[in-house]
Amino acid sequence: MCGITGLFQRSPGTVSPDLLNRMNQALVHRGPDGEGLWISKNKQVGLAMRRLAIIDRGGGQQPIFNEDGTIGVVFNGEIYNFQELRTELEAKGHRFKTHSDTETIVHLYEDMGVDCVQKLSGMFAFSLWDEKKERLFLARDRFGKKPLFYVNHGGRLAWASELQALKTLDWPRDLNPEALDLYLSLQYIPSPHTIYKAVKKLPPAHRLVVEKGSVTVERYWDLPLNEKPLAIGWDDAQTEIRRLLTKAVKRRMISEVPLGAFLSGGMDSSVIVGLMSELSDKPVKTFSIGFDHERFSEVGYARRVADHFRTEHHEFIVHADGADALPLLVKHYGEPFADASALPTYYVARETRRHVTVALNGDGGDENFAGYYRYQALAMASLLDRTPLGFVKALAKGVSCLPEGLGSKGVGWRLKRLLDGALKRDPASRHLEFARFFSQSEKKSLYSPAFRASLIGDGALGYLRAILDRGARLDTVNRSLYTDFSSYLPECLMTKVDIATMAVSLEGRSPLLDHEFVEFVFQLPGSWKLRGLMDGKHIFKETFKNFVPASVVQRKKMGFGIPLGPWFRGHLKDMFQDTVLSPEALARGYFQPETIKNLWAQHQSGQRDNGYRLWALLILELWFNDKG
């Protein structure tokens, strides 16, 4: 696990060692155990990395080269099938100098060229230089677990694991209006966009190749978009789910450093901890986090699971003053990122790092098995498609006067959101309704006329429509899952976990996102995942119902939310007023000041819970104050 960076001088000139080193030093937190820096003989290319040593701690220093030194790579991540690949490559005559997974990439590239990514199982972002072909090759893993940013400016291509490394270079800092609009709709900025016009993200499951003066970005993998599900029986499917997930967990327990797991007490992390306990001859170290607001805290559930599997358990409680870490987090993310669970993820990572260097997690369970509320809402809205639109409109009008309930997830709120989604018969509009932060109408009143005029295209709606169109042949549930696998999971969830964990030099691993496991589960019927309208994760729960405590199987999904409503009326009140409501912020020209003031007044009076909208505005202004 590392941070990588590099420079490629496309026009006359040479790579500056000082610039390369400056970029690399910005990533020290990602790799405190060592560094590597290399510049080609013609000084056209420079590769650099910071290392968090996990495998072959003594001999895995990067860059790593092939036998004759003509192909070199710097790599961030883990290749879980590297031992099998090494055996195959050695049988073909390749000679290895180290025992690291990184070296596998070099020799596999010698054998397969840029198609080598097809055989890699794991999380990765790497940059490879082929001196003979004068080819630069960058690639990112299938689900975007490891990030990669790049900027092509002034005859030079630069790339890095984080935006802050690129900020050490000179390039135009013009803000990208489309990215800001996407952020306020989705809470994140999807690839290839970044908040800057000049900088791009390499999308998940894509590779970038620079050769003979041209730059090519192309997709190398996608989920199987078959119209018909796999021909497999219910019992055999459960057996295969258990086998593949056990295999994925076992692979991710390979480590030369202390290892543990995040434990929320939900189904996903509980199953992972249980399988780790089966595979380990020692108690698994588990870590959970809670809040001083009981409605948002899962520590009690986690404790019961820890007792059941006899783990070595650790707990940490976040109080409202924990939000004081926000400016630090904003700096690490490098661009606006409004998933509020980034804060507790950072804290649980920080506490976990005091004990271990690697932590497994339950990420991906909801996307594999339809665990989110929005999948239920989409199924219910689909049923309402059989009802005359006029009746749905009348029903929506009738419930518009209902109180939303405590917090932003009360019964009234859910019913209003359901009917708002049901009124939208276009799949993209409906999906967006159940996944959005600010709605289209809310943004219309928020944006200033000048900012609104700067926007082109269909924004979040067009972004989601393109994904939904790719999955048009799938059943309703799997089409929704495909959309989240292609948007929310890689662009939001994986970004959150990578930055929050690497900020404290902790490696996070996600067995439920093993691509062989995901490919199998994705091809099962959607009705096996969401049974009826309410029973999400059905086949997953049936597979492990006698393995985890019954209370885990029966409990409703809680989510990893934080008490934003109370915090904005308490500890965060002064921070919001001093930043978002400051004269400087209100004068930026992007938003209507009166709309922001109204959102704030509604929240303070209790008329409406605007916690998540206020959070997005707060993060954005903190970013403006720190963007550099």
N, C-alpha and C positions, 0 to 999 in steps of 0.2 A: 504494500500500500504506500503510495507516494503522492507527490505533486510533481507534475512534469511541465516543461516549457521548452520553447525552441524558437529559432529564427531561421528564415530562408531568404537570402538576398536574391531576388528575382531579376533585378536590373544591376548594372555595374556598381560595384561596391563590395565591401566585405563585412562579415559579421563582427560586431564589437564584443570582445570578451567582457568588458565592463557592463554593457547593456544586458547581456545574457546573465551575468552574475546577479545584477540588480533584480531582474525578473525572478530568478531562482530564490533569492533571499526573501522575496515577498511570500513564499510558500513554505517557510520553515515549519510552521505549525502542522503542515500535512506530513512532514518528514523530518523529525528531530534527530534521527539516528545517523544521518550522514548525507552526503551530497555527491553529485557527479556532474561534470561539465566537460563537453567535448566539442571541438570545432574542426570541420573537415580540412583536408590539406589545402584545398583551393579557397578556404575561408568563406565559402558560399553558404554553408549550413552549420548551425550550432544546436546541439541538443543538451538539455540540462534537466536535473531532477533533484528532489529532496526525498530521502528514504525513511519510511517507517518499516523497520526490519521485522518480518513475520516468518518467512521461509528462507532457508539457507542464509541465516543471519551473518555468517562469517564470509561467505563467498558470493553473495548475490548483488555486489555493487554494480551500479549502472553508470553509463551506457554499457550494454552487453553486445558483443559482436560475433559474427560467424567465424569460421575457421581462418579465412584469409583477411579478415578485418574490413571487408568491403560493404558489409551490411551491419548497421548498428541500430539499436532501439532503446528508447526510454519508455517506461511502462508504469501505469498507475492501476492497481487492482489486484485481482487474484485469478489465476487460471486453475480451476478445480480439477480438470482432467489432464493436467500436465504430465502426470506420471505415465498414464496410458499413451499419450502422444509421444513422450520421450522414448518409450519402448519401441514404438512403431518407427520413429525416425532413426534411432540407433540401428535398427535392423536394415535400414536403407543405406547405412554408412555414415550418417552424420555423427560428428564427434563433439561431445559436450565438455565444457570446461568447468561448469558449476552445477549445483543441484537445485537451482532456482527455477521457478515457473517462467520467469522472464525469458530465459534463453530458449525455451520452447518456441516462442514467437518467431525468433530469428530463423531457426532451422525449418519451421513450418512454412515460413515465407519463401525460403530457398526452394522448397518443394512445390508450393502451390501458388506463389505470387500473392496478389491482393485477395485472392479467394481463401487465404488461410483463415480469415475470420469465421468462415462457415464451420470450422471444426473446433473453435475455441468455446469452451463452456466456462462461463464465469462472469465477472464484472471487470471491465477494462476500458481504459483510454490509453492509446499509445501513439508514438510518432517514430517512424522508421525511415532511415535514409539508405538508399541503394546507390552506392557510388558508381557502379558499372552502368546502370541504366539512368543515372542522374534523376532518380525518382524519389519524391517525398510522399510518404504514405501515412495518413492519420486515420484512426478508426475508433469507434465508440461501441460499447456493448449493446445488446439487443434492447434492454429495458432502461438504458440511460442511467445506470447506477453510478457511473463515473463521468464527470463533466469534462467538456473540452470547448473552450472559447477560441476564436481566432479573429485577426484583423489583417486585412490585405490593403496596405496603404503605403504610398511613397516608394513603390518598387520592392517592398519587403512584406513577406508573410510572417506573422508572429502568432504563436498559439500558447495556451496555458490552461492549467486545470481550474484556475479561478480568474475572475475579472481583475482583481487587484494586482495580479502580476503584470497584466497588459497595461494597467494604468501607469506603470513606470516608464512607458514609451510615449512618444509624441504622435498623436493622431487626433482628428477632429472630435470634439466632445458634444456634437449636436445631439439633442434628445430625439428619440424616435417616437413620434406621436402615436403611431399604430401600436407600439409596444405598451405605451402608457394606457391606451384604451383597452387593450387586452388584459392588462394587469387589473384594472378596476372591474372588469367583467369576471375574471377567472381567479384572481388572487395571485397569479403567477404570470410570467412572460414565457410563452412557448417558443421553442426553437422553430426556425433558425433565428428568430428575433432576439435582440437584447434591448435594454433601455437606450442604448446608443445606436445611431444609424450606422456607424462605421464598423461595429463589432457584430459578429455572428456566433451562434452556437452550432456546433456540428450536431445534427439531430441524432437521437438514438438509432441504433441499427444502420448507421450510415458510415461510409468511408469517404475520405477526401484524398485525391491523388493529384499531385503536381508533376507534370511530365511534358517535356517539349513545349514549354511556354504556356500550357493550358492548365486550368484548375477545374477538376471534375468532382462533384459531390453526388453520390448515388447511394440508394438503399441496397443493402445486401441481404436483408431478412425481413420477414413479416410473419404474423400468425397465420396458420392454415385457414383460409377463408372458404372452406367447403360448405356447400349448401346442405349436404346431408351429414348428420352426426356419425361418429364411429359405430361400427356394427359390433357392439359389445354389450353383454348383459350387466344387470345391476350389481350382482355379487362380484363378478369379475372386475368391474370398474372400481369397486371399493378396494379390492385386493391390490389392484395396480396403483391406486392413489397411495395406499399405505407403503407399497414397495418403493415407488419413485420418490416419495417424500423422505423416507428413511435413508435412501441412497443420497439424496440431496443434503440432508443433515450431516450424514457421516462425512461426506466430502468437505463440508464447511467446518468440520471440527479438526481438520489438519492444521496444526499450528505449532511453532516452536516457542510461543509466548503464552502467558496465561489467557484463558478463554472463559467467557460466561455468556449470559443471555439477558435481554430485556424481557420483563414479565409484567404484563398488564392485568392478567387474570381473565382476559378474553379468550375466545376459542383458539385463535391463531397462535398467539405466543404460548399458550398453555400446551398445545400439541407439540410445538417445537421443543419446549423445555422437557416434556415427557419423553420424546424420542431421544433427546440428548442424554437424559438420565438412563435410558435403556442401553445406550451405546458407551457410557462412561463407567469406569470402575471407581470413580470418586464423585462426591456430591457436586452437582452443577452449581456454579455461582450465579445467582439471579438478582436482578436489580429492578426496582419499581419506583414510581414517583407519584405523588399525590398533591392535593391542594388543601388549603385550610377551609375550603368550601366543600362540604361533604358531597353535594350533588355532582361535583366534578372529579371526585377522587375515587380511584380504583384500588387503593392499597389493600383494602380488606379482602377483595376478591383475589388479588395477587398472593396475599399471605396464605389463603386457603390452598391455592395451587402449590405454593412452595412447600407447605406442610405435607400435602399429598405425595409429592415426589421427593420429599426430604432433601430439599436444596439448601445451599448456604445462602440465605436470603438477606438482602439489604434494601432499606427503604429511605426515601428522601421526600420531604414535604416542601413545596414551593409556596411562599407567602407573596402577598401583593408587591412587596419590595423587590421580589425577584425580577420584576419588569425593568429594574434599573440596568439590567444587562442588555437592554434593547439596542443602544447605540453600538455596542460591541458586535452584536449579531448582525446589525445592518451593515457594518463594515465588512464582515466576513462574507455575506451574501453578495455584496458588490452591486446589486441592483434591487429595486423594490421587490419584496417577497412577503406576502401577507398571510401565509398560513400560520395562524397563531400558535399551533402546536409546535412550531419551531422552538419556542421558548422552553417548554418542558422537555422537549427532545434534547436541547442543549444541556439542560441541567442533569437529566438522567445520564447523558453521555459523560458529563464532567465527573459525576460521582462514580460511575462505572469505571472510568479510566484510573481512578485511584487504586483499583483492585486488579483489573485485567487490561489487555491491549486489544482484544478481539471480542465482539459481542454479536451473537446471533439474534435475529428479531423475527416478528411475525408479519412483516410487510408483504402485501400481495394476496393475503387471504380473502379480503373483500372483493378484489377484482377477479380473482379466480372463481369465487363461489357466490357472487351476488349478495354481499353482506351489507351494502349501504342502503339507507332509507330510500335513496332516489331510485333504486331498482324496483322497489315495491311501488313507489309513486308512479313510475313509468308504466308498470303493469296495470295499476288501477286506472290511470289516465287512458290507457288503450281500451279498457272496458267501456269507458265513457264515450269512446269514439262511436259506439253503436247507438248512443243517445243523441237526439236532435240537438244541434248546437244552441238553439234558442233556449232549450231547457237548462243546459249547462250554464249559460249566461245568467239566467234567472236564479239558479242555485248559487252561483258565485256572488251575485248581488245580495242575495239573502244572508250570506255568511260574512259579508264585508264588515258588518257592525259588531261581529264577535270580538271579544278581547283576545289578544294574541297569546296570552298566558305568560307565565314567568319565563324570563330569558328569551332567547331567540328561537327556541325549539318547542314552545308550548303547543297544545292541541289546536288552539285557534290558528296559530301560525302555520302548522302543518296542513290544516284543512284549506286555508286560503292559498297556500303554495300549490297544493294538489289541483285545485280548481283553476288556478292561473295556468298551470301546465296543461290541463285538459282542454282549455280554450284554444291552445295552440296545436293545430293539426299537422304542422310541418315538423318532421322528426328533429331537425337541428334546433328549431326554436323551443321545442319541448325539452330536449336534453339540456339546453342552456338554462331554461327556467329552473331546473332542479339542481344545477351545478354552479349557478352564478353568485357573485357578490352584489354588485350594483346592477339593477335591471336596465334595459334600454331606456325606459321612461325616466328612471332615476338619473341616469347619465345625461339625458337631455336637459334636465333642469340643473344638473351640476356643472356641465361644461360651459365655458364662456363662448360667445359667438366666434371669436377668433380661433380658439382651439378646435371647436367643432368643424370649422371650415378647413382645418389642416388635415382632417382625417379622410382617407380614401379606402375603398374596399368595404367588405362586409364585417370586418372585425372578428369578434369571437364567433358570431353566427357562421360566417364563411369558413372559419377555421374548423369548427365542428362538423359543418356540412360536408366538407371534403373527406373527413374521416368516416362519417356515417355512409357516404356514398361508396367507399371502398368495401364496407361490410354489408352492403345492401342485400346480399343473398342469405345472410344469417337470420336465425330466428330472433324474435324481439329481445330476449334476454341476452343472448350472445352478442348481438349487435351493440347493445349498451355496454357490455363488458369490453368488447373490442375498442369502443370509443374511449373508455377510460384507460385501457392498456396503451392506447396511442396518444393520450393527452394527459389526463390528471396524474396517472401513476408515474410516468417518467419525468414529466415536466414540473410537477409539484412535489409529490411524495418522495421521489428519489433525490431531488434537489435538496429538500428539507433535511433528509437523513444524512446525505453526504456532507453537507456544509456543517451541520450541527455536530456531527461526530468528529470530522477531521479538524474542526476548530480546536479540539482538545486532544488530537492525535490518537483517536480511537477508531478502529476498523469495524464497520458494521457489515454483517453478512445476512442474506435473505434467502433461506432455503425454499420458501414458497414461490420464489421467482427463478428457480432453476428452469432453464428454458425447455428441457425435456418434460419436466413436470407440467409446466404451463401449457405446452403444446398438446399434451394428452388431455388435460382437464378441459381446455378450451373446446375440444371437439366432442365433448359430451353434450347431450341435449340441455338446453337452457332450463327446461322444466325440472331437471334433476337438481339444479342449483337453487332456483327460486320455485318452490312448490306452492301453487296457488298464488295468493297475493301477498302473503305475509311471511312465509317460512323460507327465509334466505339461508344459504349455506347448507341446504338440506342434506345432500349426499356427503358433505364433509362432516357434518355432525353425526350422521348415521355411521360413518366409517370409524369415528373415534369416540362414540358415545360410551363405550365401556372402558375407555382408556383414561379419560380425564374425569374429574369430579362431575357429578350430575348437575351441580349448581352452575358449572361453566357452560354446559350444553343448553341449559334452560334459560339462562339470563339473556336479556335483550341487549343489543349492541349499544354501547355507551359512547364510543368515540373518544378521541384524545383532545377534548376541548379544554379551554381555560375560562375562568369566570370573568369574562370581559365586561359584562354588564355592571356588576358591582365595582370592579376595578376602575372603570371610567367615572364612577361616582365617588371614588375614594382615592387610592394612591395614584392613579393615572390622571386624575383630574387636572392637577397643576401642569403635568407634562404636556397634556394635550393643549391646554390654553396657552402655554408658553411657546409652543411650536406651531401647531396647525392654525391657531387663532392669532398668531403674532402678525403685526402689520406687514412684515417681510413676506410671510407665507401667503397672506391674503392678496398680496400685490403681484404674485407670480404671473397671473394672467391666464392660467389654465382653467380655473374654476370660478363659479359665481360665489362671492363671499357670503351672500345672504343664504344660499342653499346650505353651505357648511354650518353656518350659525344656527339655522333651523334644525339640522340633524342633531347638533349638540344640545339645543334647547329641548327637543323631543325626548332625548335620552335622559337628560337631567330631571325632567318633570315626570318621567315614568310613562309618558304617553306611548312611547315605542322603544323597543330595545334595538338600538343602532350599533351595538358593540362591534360587530364585525366590519361594518362600514367605517366606523371611526378608527378602528385598528388599521385598516388599509390606508386611510388618509394620514394617520400618524406615522406609519412606516415610511410612506412616500416622503413626507416632510423631513423625517430624520435622514433619509437618503439624500435629499437635496442639500442638507447641511453638511453631509460627509462625502459627497460624490467625488471631490478632488478633480 
